[in-house]
Structure formats: structure tokens, C-alpha cells
Amino acid sequence: MKSAKSNLGKERIVWHYTAGTNHFQGILGDRVIKLSTILVDRGERPAVWFSQSPLWERTATVDRYWSIRPTEVMLEEMLEEMLSDGIPLMRIAVLETTAPVRWKDFKRTSGISFLTAKSLEKSAYDNGSNPWLWRCSFAPVPFDDWVSVEVYQRIGWTDTGILKGLRERMTG
């Protein structure tokens, strides 16, 4: 399930995962990945979230699919079910330096409460995600920083060509 663009030179890639057309169309229309304000505590800094996971970030999954702690085979079955239900699975790749904040540093610097952080970690682990693979940015991420835009199809992750089209329209 790895993308052909999972490595760009020596710089590591991280992905912003999203499921569903409306959210993804909003990102494309704005040409920026905005700060997430969903479930953000008062006093906590909003962030744009990414993952080092090349497969799928379970925390980007529509709630009704969060039923079991998946093995890799179960994860592929869940992705197949989402596709069959007409839910597009997208990800935007950026260089890791674009999202330099690690989960441990986010907990220390964001203003997130200890209990909320522990709850997020437990929920992530219970649903097959690993917070130690999470990265974030405290600033919106414009499309100039994107490396690729990919869609999950039954054969795996493939580049959509959307990014090339956006860049051509901006320069042409």
C-alpha cells in the first residue's frame, strides 16, 4: 500500500489523511490545510495533523468504522468497505519539516490537558493508531508545501495529478 512518492531524497514524508469528499474539496478549494479546531480544548493551540504511517491514519476514519483494533489485513478490509460505501480516501504528502512537532512535544507545548492527551492516546491505541507517528504544524499548510495528493484505490495509493494541475493554473 506504499505510494511511489513515499520518499523524496533523504527527507521523510508525512501525510495528512482525510476521508470524504466535502472535507477534501474544502482543502482543495482553499489551497490550504487549515488548523483543526475539532475537539480542541479551551486554551489549546489548534494544529494541522499528519502521520508517518504510510498505510492509513485510523484517527482520520469515519466513526462507524472504528469498531476493532485492526491488523494490517483488517485495515485493508476496512479501507475496502469505506470505498464500497463511496467514501473517498485521500492524503496529502508534505516534508516532515513542514510538520515538525511530535506528539510528545505537542503535549508539552500546545496547552492540551493531561487527561485529554491520555484519552486521545488510549483511543488511538484502542483503534490501531500510534500517536508516536503523529506530527503536526501550528500553522496552516499551503499547497506550496504539498509534495503530492494521493487517493487510495483498490491497488493502493496513487498520485492524483491534482497538485500538478493546481500549480499549472497558478503559474499559467
OpenMM code with the backbone's topology and positions (N, CA, C; nanometers):
from openmm import Vec3, app, unit

residues = "MET LYS SER ALA LYS SER ASN LEU GLY LYS GLU ARG ILE VAL TRP HIS TYR THR ALA GLY THR ASN HIS PHE GLN GLY ILE LEU GLY ASP ARG VAL ILE LYS LEU SER THR ILE LEU VAL ASP ARG GLY GLU ARG PRO ALA VAL TRP PHE SER GLN SER PRO LEU TRP GLU ARG THR ALA THR VAL ASP ARG TYR TRP SER ILE ARG PRO THR GLU VAL MET LEU GLU GLU MET LEU GLU GLU MET LEU SER ASP GLY ILE PRO LEU MET ARG ILE ALA VAL LEU GLU THR THR ALA PRO VAL ARG TRP LYS ASP PHE LYS ARG THR SER GLY ILE SER PHE LEU THR ALA LYS SER LEU GLU LYS SER ALA TYR ASP ASN GLY SER ASN PRO TRP LEU TRP ARG CYS SER PHE ALA PRO VAL PRO PHE ASP ASP TRP VAL SER VAL GLU VAL TYR GLN ARG ILE GLY TRP THR ASP THR GLY ILE LEU LYS GLY LEU ARG GLU ARG MET THR GLY".split()
positions = [
    Vec3(0.0808, -0.1199, 0.0000),
    Vec3(0.0000, 0.0000, 0.0000),
    Vec3(0.0852, 0.1263, 0.0000),
    Vec3(0.2158, 0.1151, -0.0071),
    Vec3(0.3001, 0.2346, -0.0102),
    Vec3(0.2887, 0.3047, -0.1438),
    Vec3(0.2991, 0.4346, -0.1387),
    Vec3(0.2971, 0.5153, -0.2597),
    Vec3(0.4354, 0.5182, -0.3220),
    Vec3(0.4371, 0.5412, -0.4510),
    Vec3(0.5649, 0.5572, -0.5195),
    Vec3(0.6382, 0.6803, -0.4689),
    Vec3(0.5650, 0.7772, -0.4126),
    Vec3(0.6263, 0.9008, -0.3642),
    Vec3(0.6439, 0.8990, -0.2124),
    Vec3(0.6656, 0.7830, -0.1527),
    Vec3(0.6771, 0.7777, -0.0081),
    Vec3(0.8123, 0.8262, 0.0417),
    Vec3(0.9052, 0.8533, -0.0478),
    Vec3(1.0351, 0.9028, -0.0062),
    Vec3(1.0838, 1.0045, -0.1084),
    Vec3(1.1249, 1.1187, -0.0650),
    Vec3(1.1725, 1.2239, -0.1539),
    Vec3(1.3145, 1.2567, -0.1108),
    Vec3(1.4128, 1.1963, -0.1764),
    Vec3(1.5510, 1.2142, -0.1338),
    Vec3(1.5679, 1.1564, 0.0055),
    Vec3(1.6377, 1.2304, 0.0906),
    Vec3(1.6590, 1.1845, 0.2274),
    Vec3(1.5553, 1.2405, 0.3237),
    Vec3(1.4771, 1.3374, 0.2774),
    Vec3(1.3745, 1.3996, 0.3617),
    Vec3(1.2564, 1.3045, 0.3776),
    Vec3(1.2110, 1.2881, 0.5003),
    Vec3(1.0976, 1.1999, 0.5267),
    Vec3(0.9669, 1.2701, 0.4925),
    Vec3(0.8706, 1.1884, 0.4537),
    Vec3(0.7379, 1.2354, 0.4172),
    Vec3(0.6400, 1.2013, 0.5290),
    Vec3(0.5457, 1.2914, 0.5533),
    Vec3(0.4323, 1.2641, 0.6413),
    Vec3(0.3061, 1.2973, 0.5631),
    Vec3(0.1955, 1.2385, 0.6060),
    Vec3(0.0709, 1.2529, 0.5314),
    Vec3(-0.0414, 1.3093, 0.6174),
    Vec3(-0.1203, 1.3959, 0.5549),
    Vec3(-0.2463, 1.4426, 0.6131),
    Vec3(-0.3548, 1.3574, 0.5485),
    Vec3(-0.4193, 1.2721, 0.6280),
    Vec3(-0.5220, 1.1816, 0.5774),
    Vec3(-0.6595, 1.2435, 0.5945),
    Vec3(-0.7466, 1.2192, 0.4977),
    Vec3(-0.8840, 1.2663, 0.5087),
    Vec3(-0.9769, 1.1707, 0.4352),
    Vec3(-1.0932, 1.1509, 0.4913),
    Vec3(-1.1942, 1.0642, 0.4301),
    Vec3(-1.3174, 1.1484, 0.4001),
    Vec3(-1.3703, 1.1313, 0.2814),
    Vec3(-1.4923, 1.2024, 0.2439),
    Vec3(-1.4655, 1.3168, 0.1489),
    Vec3(-1.5630, 1.3428, 0.0649),
    Vec3(-1.5488, 1.4418, -0.0412),
    Vec3(-1.5517, 1.5850, 0.0103),
    Vec3(-1.6439, 1.6186, 0.0994),
    Vec3(-1.6623, 1.7581, 0.1409),
    Vec3(-1.5371, 1.8173, 0.2030),
    Vec3(-1.4765, 1.7464, 0.2958),
    Vec3(-1.3566, 1.7979, 0.3632),
    Vec3(-1.2428, 1.8157, 0.2627),
    Vec3(-1.2232, 1.7148, 0.1788),
    Vec3(-1.1144, 1.7215, 0.0818),
    Vec3(-1.1373, 1.8337, -0.0192),
    Vec3(-1.2610, 1.8495, -0.0666),
    Vec3(-1.2910, 1.9577, -0.1612),
    Vec3(-1.2665, 2.0943, -0.0979),
    Vec3(-1.2951, 2.1062, 0.0327),
    Vec3(-1.2666, 2.2305, 0.1038),
    Vec3(-1.1181, 2.2621, 0.1068),
    Vec3(-1.0371, 2.1598, 0.1318),
    Vec3(-0.8916, 2.1778, 0.1327),
    Vec3(-0.8442, 2.2226, -0.0053),
    Vec3(-0.8919, 2.1544, -0.1087),
    Vec3(-0.8505, 2.1906, -0.2448),
    Vec3(-0.8967, 2.3301, -0.2825),
    Vec3(-1.0219, 2.3628, -0.2482),
    Vec3(-1.0747, 2.4947, -0.2816),
    Vec3(-0.9984, 2.6067, -0.2134),
    Vec3(-0.9615, 2.5842, -0.0880),
    Vec3(-0.8869, 2.6851, -0.0125),
    Vec3(-0.7380, 2.6830, -0.0453),
    Vec3(-0.6919, 2.5731, -0.1025),
    Vec3(-0.5497, 2.5504, -0.1316),
    Vec3(-0.4645, 2.5586, -0.0049),
    Vec3(-0.5224, 2.5123, 0.1046),
    Vec3(-0.4518, 2.5132, 0.2325),
    Vec3(-0.5164, 2.4093, 0.3241),
    Vec3(-0.4333, 2.3428, 0.4037),
    Vec3(-0.4856, 2.2562, 0.5090),
    Vec3(-0.4935, 2.3439, 0.6335),
    Vec3(-0.6160, 2.3692, 0.6769),
    Vec3(-0.6375, 2.4603, 0.7891),
    Vec3(-0.6157, 2.3906, 0.9226),
    Vec3(-0.5977, 2.4722, 1.0247),
    Vec3(-0.5844, 2.4215, 1.1608),
    Vec3(-0.7134, 2.3514, 1.2021),
    Vec3(-0.7000, 2.2373, 1.2658),
    Vec3(-0.8163, 2.1641, 1.3143),
    Vec3(-0.8628, 2.2240, 1.4468),
    Vec3(-0.9899, 2.2560, 1.4534),
    Vec3(-1.0464, 2.3085, 1.5781),
    Vec3(-1.1457, 2.2102, 1.6392),
    Vec3(-1.1572, 2.0923, 1.5803),
    Vec3(-1.2482, 1.9900, 1.6314),
    Vec3(-1.1873, 1.9272, 1.7566),
    Vec3(-1.2650, 1.9209, 1.8617),
    Vec3(-1.2237, 1.8616, 1.9897),
    Vec3(-1.0994, 1.9269, 2.0482),
    Vec3(-1.0851, 2.0561, 2.0266),
    Vec3(-0.9727, 2.1305, 2.0825),
    Vec3(-1.0191, 2.1980, 2.2116),
    Vec3(-0.9490, 2.1706, 2.3191),
    Vec3(-0.9829, 2.2290, 2.4497),
    Vec3(-0.9615, 2.3799, 2.4503),
    Vec3(-1.0356, 2.4482, 2.5356),
    Vec3(-1.0120, 2.5917, 2.5561),
    Vec3(-0.8669, 2.6084, 2.6043),
    Vec3(-0.7958, 2.7002, 2.5407),
    Vec3(-0.6563, 2.7237, 2.5770),
    Vec3(-0.5573, 2.6366, 2.5023),
    Vec3(-0.6068, 2.5388, 2.4270),
    Vec3(-0.5182, 2.4520, 2.3495),
    Vec3(-0.4953, 2.5123, 2.2109),
    Vec3(-0.3746, 2.5014, 2.1625),
    Vec3(-0.3424, 2.5527, 2.0287),
    Vec3(-0.3939, 2.4546, 1.9230),
    Vec3(-0.4711, 2.5033, 1.8269),
    Vec3(-0.5123, 2.4153, 1.7162),
    Vec3(-0.3906, 2.3817, 1.6302),
    Vec3(-0.4020, 2.2714, 1.5571),
    Vec3(-0.2896, 2.2243, 1.4754),
    Vec3(-0.3421, 2.1581, 1.3485),
    Vec3(-0.2521, 2.1412, 1.2533),
    Vec3(-0.2772, 2.0585, 1.1356),
    Vec3(-0.2074, 1.9263, 1.1626),
    Vec3(-0.2810, 1.8156, 1.1485),
    Vec3(-0.2296, 1.6848, 1.1866),
    Vec3(-0.1824, 1.6028, 1.0680),
    Vec3(-0.0725, 1.5313, 1.0890),
    Vec3(-0.0125, 1.4432, 0.9897),
    Vec3(0.0284, 1.3133, 1.0585),
    Vec3(0.0604, 1.2132, 0.9781),
    Vec3(0.1080, 1.0858, 1.0316),
    Vec3(0.2234, 1.0344, 0.9460),
    Vec3(0.3155, 0.9664, 1.0105),
    Vec3(0.4229, 0.8978, 0.9386),
    Vec3(0.3747, 0.7649, 0.8818),
    Vec3(0.2575, 0.7192, 0.9234),
    Vec3(0.2067, 0.5907, 0.8760),
    Vec3(0.1818, 0.5941, 0.7259),
    Vec3(0.2428, 0.5026, 0.6509),
    Vec3(0.2218, 0.5001, 0.5065),
    Vec3(0.0942, 0.4261, 0.4657),
    Vec3(0.0249, 0.3668, 0.5616),
    Vec3(-0.0934, 0.2871, 0.5302),
    Vec3(-0.2207, 0.3712, 0.5366),
    Vec3(-0.2586, 0.4117, 0.6570),
    Vec3(-0.3784, 0.4929, 0.6806),
    Vec3(-0.3740, 0.5338, 0.8262),
    Vec3(-0.4152, 0.6541, 0.8542),
    Vec3(-0.4213, 0.7019, 0.9930),
    Vec3(-0.5630, 0.6795, 1.0435),
    Vec3(-0.5757, 0.5869, 1.1380),
    Vec3(-0.7089, 0.5474, 1.1866),
    Vec3(-0.7878, 0.6643, 1.2459),
    Vec3(-0.7209, 0.7643, 1.2976),
    Vec3(-0.7943, 0.8767, 1.3562),
    Vec3(-0.8610, 0.9626, 1.2495),
    Vec3(-0.8314, 0.9386, 1.1213),
    Vec3(-0.8986, 1.0095, 1.0114),
    Vec3(-1.0199, 0.9310, 0.9605),
    Vec3(-1.0499, 0.8186, 1.0257),
    Vec3(-1.1561, 0.7292, 0.9817),
    Vec3(-1.2918, 0.7749, 1.0323),
    Vec3(-1.3911, 0.7610, 0.9456),
    Vec3(-1.5289, 0.7886, 0.9836),
    Vec3(-1.5650, 0.7000, 1.1028),
    Vec3(-1.6311, 0.7583, 1.2031),
    Vec3(-1.6558, 0.6906, 1.3310),
    Vec3(-1.7108, 0.5490, 1.3201),
    Vec3(-1.8049, 0.5246, 1.2312),
    Vec3(-1.8687, 0.3929, 1.2315),
    Vec3(-1.7742, 0.2795, 1.1925),
    Vec3(-1.6563, 0.3113, 1.1416),
    Vec3(-1.5591, 0.2092, 1.1045),
    Vec3(-1.4581, 0.1825, 1.2166),
    Vec3(-1.4732, 0.2503, 1.3294),
    Vec3(-1.3814, 0.2355, 1.4432),
    Vec3(-1.4304, 0.1259, 1.5361),
    Vec3(-1.4412, 0.0055, 1.4902),
    Vec3(-1.5014, -0.0968, 1.5750),
    Vec3(-1.4021, -0.1954, 1.6344),
    Vec3(-1.2889, -0.2156, 1.5691),
    Vec3(-1.1963, -0.3183, 1.6154),
    Vec3(-1.0531, -0.2676, 1.6044),
    Vec3(-0.9661, -0.3241, 1.6846),
    Vec3(-0.8232, -0.2931, 1.6732),
    Vec3(-0.7710, -0.3722, 1.5534),
    Vec3(-0.7330, -0.3043, 1.4459),
    Vec3(-0.7048, -0.3770, 1.3223),
    Vec3(-0.5632, -0.4322, 1.3115),
    Vec3(-0.5557, -0.5456, 1.2472),
    Vec3(-0.4276, -0.5914, 1.1953),
    Vec3(-0.4153, -0.5252, 1.0586),
    Vec3(-0.3033, -0.5424, 0.9908),
    Vec3(-0.2895, -0.4811, 0.8586),
    Vec3(-0.3949, -0.5365, 0.7617),
    Vec3(-0.4264, -0.6677, 0.7726),
    Vec3(-0.5289, -0.7271, 0.6855),
    Vec3(-0.6650, -0.6643, 0.7165),
    Vec3(-0.6980, -0.6498, 0.8449),
    Vec3(-0.8251, -0.5874, 0.8827),
    Vec3(-0.8306, -0.4424, 0.8355),
    Vec3(-0.7178, -0.3731, 0.8395),
    Vec3(-0.7128, -0.2350, 0.7936),
    Vec3(-0.7465, -0.2279, 0.6446),
    Vec3(-0.6898, -0.3176, 0.5662),
    Vec3(-0.7206, -0.3193, 0.4232),
    Vec3(-0.8682, -0.3507, 0.3999),
    Vec3(-0.9264, -0.4397, 0.4804),
    Vec3(-1.0693, -0.4710, 0.4676),
    Vec3(-1.1540, -0.3486, 0.5022),
    Vec3(-1.1136, -0.2731, 0.6050),
    Vec3(-1.1866, -0.1521, 0.6433),
    Vec3(-1.1796, -0.0480, 0.5316),
    Vec3(-1.0617, -0.0298, 0.4729),
    Vec3(-1.0471, 0.0651, 0.3627),
    Vec3(-1.1337, 0.0226, 0.2450),
    Vec3(-1.1387, -0.1062, 0.2169),
    Vec3(-1.2229, -0.1587, 0.1091),
    Vec3(-1.3704, -0.1300, 0.1375),
    Vec3(-1.4128, -0.1496, 0.2626),
    Vec3(-1.5521, -0.1221, 0.2994),
    Vec3(-1.5845, 0.0265, 0.2819),
    Vec3(-1.4928, 0.1140, 0.3213),
    Vec3(-1.5156, 0.2574, 0.3041),
    Vec3(-1.5276, 0.2926, 0.1562),
    Vec3(-1.4416, 0.2349, 0.0735),
    Vec3(-1.4505, 0.2590, -0.0707),
    Vec3(-1.5839, 0.2090, -0.1252),
    Vec3(-1.6254, 0.0898, -0.0829),
    Vec3(-1.7525, 0.0335, -0.1285),
    Vec3(-1.8700, 0.1207, -0.0868),
    Vec3(-1.8573, 0.1901, 0.0259),
    Vec3(-1.9621, 0.2806, 0.0735),
    Vec3(-1.9539, 0.4177, 0.0075),
    Vec3(-1.8602, 0.4323, -0.0871),
    Vec3(-1.8489, 0.5575, -0.1617),
    Vec3(-1.7735, 0.6673, -0.0897),
    Vec3(-1.6923, 0.6318, 0.0096),
    Vec3(-1.6151, 0.7310, 0.0840),
    Vec3(-1.4746, 0.7382, 0.0252),
    Vec3(-1.4399, 0.8488, -0.0422),
    Vec3(-1.3050, 0.8585, -0.0970),
    Vec3(-1.2017, 0.8761, 0.0141),
    Vec3(-1.0882, 0.8130, -0.0047),
    Vec3(-0.9791, 0.8180, 0.0920),
    Vec3(-0.8630, 0.8919, 0.0279),
    Vec3(-0.8267, 1.0032, 0.0875),
    Vec3(-0.7261, 1.0911, 0.0291),
    Vec3(-0.6157, 1.1184, 0.1312),
    Vec3(-0.5003, 1.1560, 0.0783),
    Vec3(-0.3939, 1.2028, 0.1660),
    Vec3(-0.3088, 1.3034, 0.0900),
    Vec3(-0.2537, 1.3951, 0.1663),
    Vec3(-0.1647, 1.4971, 0.1129),
    Vec3(-0.0293, 1.4784, 0.1794),
    Vec3(0.0730, 1.4615, 0.0980),
    Vec3(0.2087, 1.4411, 0.1488),
    Vec3(0.2811, 1.5745, 0.1597),
    Vec3(0.3550, 1.5907, 0.2684),
    Vec3(0.4424, 1.7062, 0.2877),
    Vec3(0.5742, 1.6551, 0.3450),
    Vec3(0.6769, 1.7371, 0.3356),
    Vec3(0.8028, 1.7022, 0.4006),
    Vec3(0.7832, 1.7072, 0.5515),
    Vec3(0.8513, 1.6203, 0.6218),
    Vec3(0.8370, 1.6151, 0.7679),
    Vec3(0.8708, 1.7488, 0.8333),
    Vec3(0.9584, 1.8266, 0.7724),
    Vec3(0.9936, 1.9569, 0.8281),
    Vec3(0.8756, 2.0548, 0.8253),
    Vec3(0.7751, 2.0274, 0.7427),
    Vec3(0.6544, 2.1101, 0.7391),
    Vec3(0.5687, 2.0870, 0.8631),
    Vec3(0.5785, 1.9681, 0.9192),
    Vec3(0.5040, 1.9319, 1.0403),
    Vec3(0.6040, 1.8819, 1.1441),
    Vec3(0.6809, 1.9731, 1.2025),
    Vec3(0.7943, 1.9320, 1.2860),
    Vec3(0.7594, 1.8912, 1.4288),
    Vec3(0.6372, 1.9177, 1.4713),
    Vec3(0.6009, 1.8951, 1.6115),
    Vec3(0.5587, 1.7496, 1.6321),
    Vec3(0.6310, 1.6794, 1.7165),
    Vec3(0.5986, 1.5399, 1.7519),
    Vec3(0.4913, 1.5396, 1.8608),
    Vec3(0.4242, 1.4259, 1.8747),
    Vec3(0.3183, 1.4125, 1.9742),
    Vec3(0.3681, 1.4503, 2.1135),
    Vec3(0.4853, 1.4015, 2.1532),
    Vec3(0.5362, 1.4320, 2.2884),
    Vec3(0.5563, 1.5828, 2.3057),
    Vec3(0.5999, 1.6517, 2.1992),
    Vec3(0.6204, 1.7962, 2.2061),
    Vec3(0.4872, 1.8709, 2.2016),
    Vec3(0.3906, 1.8180, 2.1246),
    Vec3(0.2571, 1.8768, 2.1217),
    Vec3(0.1972, 1.8759, 2.2619),
    Vec3(0.2085, 1.7638, 2.3320),
    Vec3(0.1523, 1.7540, 2.4668),
    Vec3(0.2142, 1.8580, 2.5592),
    Vec3(0.3417, 1.8857, 2.5409),
    Vec3(0.4141, 1.9780, 2.6272),
    Vec3(0.3868, 2.1249, 2.5933),
    Vec3(0.3654, 2.1556, 2.4647),
    Vec3(0.3623, 2.2963, 2.4223),
    Vec3(0.2260, 2.3491, 2.3767),
    Vec3(0.1282, 2.2609, 2.3599),
    Vec3(0.0016, 2.3034, 2.2982),
    Vec3(-0.1025, 2.3558, 2.3948),
    Vec3(-0.0871, 2.3238, 2.5226),
    Vec3(-0.1912, 2.3607, 2.6180),
    Vec3(-0.2972, 2.2522, 2.6346),
    Vec3(-0.2793, 2.1356, 2.5707),
    Vec3(-0.3731, 2.0252, 2.5872),
    Vec3(-0.3661, 1.9750, 2.7314),
    Vec3(-0.4800, 1.9426, 2.7875),
    Vec3(-0.4800, 1.8931, 2.9250),
    Vec3(-0.4241, 1.7513, 2.9295),
    Vec3(-0.3686, 1.7157, 3.0437),
    Vec3(-0.3135, 1.5823, 3.0632),
    Vec3(-0.4203, 1.4770, 3.0369),
    Vec3(-0.5410, 1.4973, 3.0908),
    Vec3(-0.6481, 1.3985, 3.0747),
    Vec3(-0.6920, 1.3848, 2.9292),
    Vec3(-0.7007, 1.4956, 2.8573),
    Vec3(-0.7385, 1.4892, 2.7160),
    Vec3(-0.6313, 1.4163, 2.6357),
    Vec3(-0.5051, 1.4461, 2.6621),
    Vec3(-0.3957, 1.3792, 2.5911),
    Vec3(-0.3985, 1.2287, 2.6174),
    Vec3(-0.4165, 1.1897, 2.7415),
    Vec3(-0.4224, 1.0468, 2.7757),
    Vec3(-0.5419, 0.9798, 2.7092),
    Vec3(-0.6551, 1.0492, 2.7061),
    Vec3(-0.7749, 0.9962, 2.6419),
    Vec3(-0.7530, 0.9768, 2.4913),
    Vec3(-0.6888, 1.0739, 2.4260),
    Vec3(-0.6588, 1.0614, 2.2834),
    Vec3(-0.5634, 0.9448, 2.2575),
    Vec3(-0.4628, 0.9308, 2.3417),
    Vec3(-0.3682, 0.8206, 2.3261),
    Vec3(-0.4385, 0.6862, 2.3402),
    Vec3(-0.5215, 0.6735, 2.4435),
    Vec3(-0.5934, 0.5474, 2.4652),
    Vec3(-0.6845, 0.5154, 2.3482),
    Vec3(-0.7598, 0.6146, 2.3026),
    Vec3(-0.8493, 0.5943, 2.1892),
    Vec3(-0.7708, 0.5550, 2.0643),
    Vec3(-0.6583, 0.6221, 2.0418),
    Vec3(-0.5748, 0.5902, 1.9256),
    Vec3(-0.5260, 0.4456, 1.9322),
    Vec3(-0.4673, 0.4067, 2.0465),
    Vec3(-0.4158, 0.2703, 2.0591),
    Vec3(-0.5280, 0.1676, 2.0485),
    Vec3(-0.6419, 0.1952, 2.1102),
    Vec3(-0.7552, 0.1025, 2.1049),
    Vec3(-0.8045, 0.0809, 1.9625),
    Vec3(-0.7819, 0.1787, 1.8764),
    Vec3(-0.8320, 0.1703, 1.7393),
    Vec3(-0.7222, 0.1499, 1.6356),
    Vec3(-0.6045, 0.1087, 1.6811),
    Vec3(-0.4993, 0.0694, 1.5883),
    Vec3(-0.4097, 0.1803, 1.5387),
    Vec3(-0.4142, 0.2961, 1.6012),
    Vec3(-0.3280, 0.4064, 1.5620),
    Vec3(-0.2119, 0.4180, 1.6605),
    Vec3(-0.1068, 0.4869, 1.6192),
    Vec3(0.0097, 0.5051, 1.7048),
    Vec3(0.0433, 0.6541, 1.7142),
    Vec3(0.0147, 0.7166, 1.8288),
    Vec3(0.0417, 0.8597, 1.8438),
    Vec3(0.1874, 0.8986, 1.8228),
    Vec3(0.2787, 0.8052, 1.8412),
    Vec3(0.4202, 0.8373, 1.8237),
    Vec3(0.4551, 0.8559, 1.6767),
    Vec3(0.3612, 0.8245, 1.5876),
    Vec3(0.3798, 0.8509, 1.4441),
    Vec3(0.3170, 0.9839, 1.4020),
    Vec3(0.2478, 1.0494, 1.4936),
    Vec3(0.1806, 1.1751, 1.4620),
    Vec3(0.2798, 1.2897, 1.4555),
    Vec3(0.2540, 1.3814, 1.3647),
    Vec3(0.3277, 1.5069, 1.3541),
    Vec3(0.2252, 1.6172, 1.3342),
    Vec3(0.2608, 1.7377, 1.3724),
    Vec3(0.1678, 1.8483, 1.3486),
    Vec3(0.2426, 1.9771, 1.3213),
    Vec3(0.1641, 2.0714, 1.2709),
    Vec3(0.2105, 2.2077, 1.2481),
    Vec3(0.1131, 2.2994, 1.3204),
    Vec3(0.1636, 2.4030, 1.3836),
    Vec3(0.0764, 2.5015, 1.4474),
    Vec3(0.0375, 2.6136, 1.3503),
    Vec3(0.0732, 2.5950, 1.2236),
    Vec3(0.0366, 2.6922, 1.1196),
    Vec3(-0.0348, 2.6182, 1.0069),
    Vec3(-0.1285, 2.6844, 0.9394),
    Vec3(-0.1905, 2.6219, 0.8223),
    Vec3(-0.0829, 2.5829, 0.7212),
    Vec3(-0.1120, 2.4798, 0.6412),
    Vec3(-0.0135, 2.4295, 0.5452),
    Vec3(-0.0642, 2.4563, 0.4028),
    Vec3(-0.0058, 2.5572, 0.3344),
    Vec3(-0.0500, 2.5929, 0.1995),
    Vec3(-0.0047, 2.4903, 0.0956),
    Vec3(-0.0728, 2.4906, -0.0188),
    Vec3(-0.0422, 2.3899, -0.1204),
    Vec3(0.0999, 2.4020, -0.1749),
    Vec3(0.1649, 2.5149, -0.1576),
    Vec3(0.3053, 2.5276, -0.1984),
    Vec3(0.3951, 2.4299, -0.1224),
    Vec3(0.3509, 2.3879, -0.0040),
    Vec3(0.4284, 2.2944, 0.0775),
    Vec3(0.3926, 2.1481, 0.0511),
    Vec3(0.2910, 2.1232, -0.0310),
    Vec3(0.2485, 1.9865, -0.0579),
    Vec3(0.3440, 1.9198, -0.1559),
    Vec3(0.3730, 1.7933, -0.1326),
    Vec3(0.4588, 1.7145, -0.2210),
    Vec3(0.3741, 1.6355, -0.3209),
    Vec3(0.2625, 1.5792, -0.2734),
    Vec3(0.1715, 1.5061, -0.3615),
    Vec3(0.0337, 1.5003, -0.2974),
    Vec3(-0.0652, 1.4736, -0.3821),
    Vec3(-0.2028, 1.4493, -0.3385),
    Vec3(-0.2382, 1.3115, -0.3924),
    Vec3(-0.2724, 1.2215, -0.3023),
    Vec3(-0.2938, 1.0820, -0.3410),
    Vec3(-0.4330, 1.0339, -0.3022),
    Vec3(-0.4804, 0.9357, -0.3759),
    Vec3(-0.6094, 0.8738, -0.3492),
    Vec3(-0.5844, 0.7241, -0.3297),
    Vec3(-0.6591, 0.6661, -0.2368),
    Vec3(-0.6492, 0.5215, -0.2164),
    Vec3(-0.7484, 0.4530, -0.3085),
    Vec3(-0.6973, 0.3640, -0.3897),
    Vec3(-0.7803, 0.2802, -0.4746),
    Vec3(-0.7487, 0.1359, -0.4395),
    Vec3(-0.8209, 0.0457, -0.4940),
    Vec3(-0.8032, -0.0950, -0.4570),
    Vec3(-0.6617, -0.1468, -0.4824),
    Vec3(-0.5857, -0.0787, -0.5653),
    Vec3(-0.4470, -0.1197, -0.5917),
    Vec3(-0.3484, -0.0515, -0.4975),
    Vec3(-0.3964, 0.0407, -0.4136),
    Vec3(-0.3100, 0.1120, -0.3197),
    Vec3(-0.3167, 0.2618, -0.3435),
    Vec3(-0.2191, 0.3337, -0.2934),
    Vec3(-0.2137, 0.4790, -0.3049),
    Vec3(-0.1554, 0.5192, -0.4400),
    Vec3(-0.2215, 0.6120, -0.5082),
    Vec3(-0.1715, 0.6632, -0.6351),
    Vec3(-0.1833, 0.8148, -0.6368),
    Vec3(-0.0878, 0.8773, -0.7035),
    Vec3(-0.0885, 1.0227, -0.7168),
    Vec3(-0.2055, 1.0631, -0.8060),
    Vec3(-0.2782, 1.1651, -0.7659),
    Vec3(-0.3964, 1.2087, -0.8414),
    Vec3(-0.3624, 1.3026, -0.9566),
    Vec3(-0.2470, 1.3661, -0.9519),
    Vec3(-0.2132, 1.4670, -1.0521),
    Vec3(-0.2763, 1.6022, -1.0213),
    Vec3(-0.3559, 1.6107, -0.9146),
    Vec3(-0.4241, 1.7348, -0.8773),
    Vec3(-0.3243, 1.8460, -0.8482),
    Vec3(-0.2189, 1.8128, -0.7778),
    Vec3(-0.1212, 1.9143, -0.7385),
    Vec3(-0.0562, 1.9784, -0.8611),
    Vec3(-0.0223, 1.8973, -0.9585),
    Vec3(0.0365, 1.9494, -1.0820),
    Vec3(-0.0615, 2.0458, -1.1495),
    Vec3(-0.1896, 2.0070, -1.1553),
    Vec3(-0.2912, 2.0930, -1.2153),
    Vec3(-0.3075, 2.2248, -1.1413),
    Vec3(-0.3080, 2.2202, -1.0080),
    Vec3(-0.3186, 2.3436, -0.9283),
    Vec3(-0.2005, 2.4361, -0.9559),
    Vec3(-0.0817, 2.3787, -0.9602),
    Vec3(0.0383, 2.4602, -0.9821),
    Vec3(0.0400, 2.5197, -1.1233),
    Vec3(-0.0059, 2.4431, -1.2211),
    Vec3(-0.0115, 2.4954, -1.3586),
    Vec3(-0.1096, 2.6119, -1.3694),
    Vec3(-0.2246, 2.6001, -1.3017),
    Vec3(-0.3233, 2.7091, -1.3038),
    Vec3(-0.2719, 2.8350, -1.2358),
    Vec3(-0.1909, 2.8171, -1.1312),
    Vec3(-0.1381, 2.9322, -1.0589),
    Vec3(-0.0290, 3.0047, -1.1399),
    Vec3(0.0452, 2.9305, -1.2216),
    Vec3(0.1529, 2.9924, -1.2991),
    Vec3(0.1093, 3.0288, -1.4410),
    Vec3(-0.0005, 2.9699, -1.4874),
    Vec3(-0.0428, 2.9912, -1.6257),
    Vec3(-0.1430, 3.0947, -1.6387),
] * unit.nanometer
topology = app.Topology()
chain = topology.addChain("A")
for resn in residues:
    res = topology.addResidue(resn, chain)
    for name in ("N", "CA", "C"):
        topology.addAtom(name, app.Element.getBySymbol(name[0]), res)
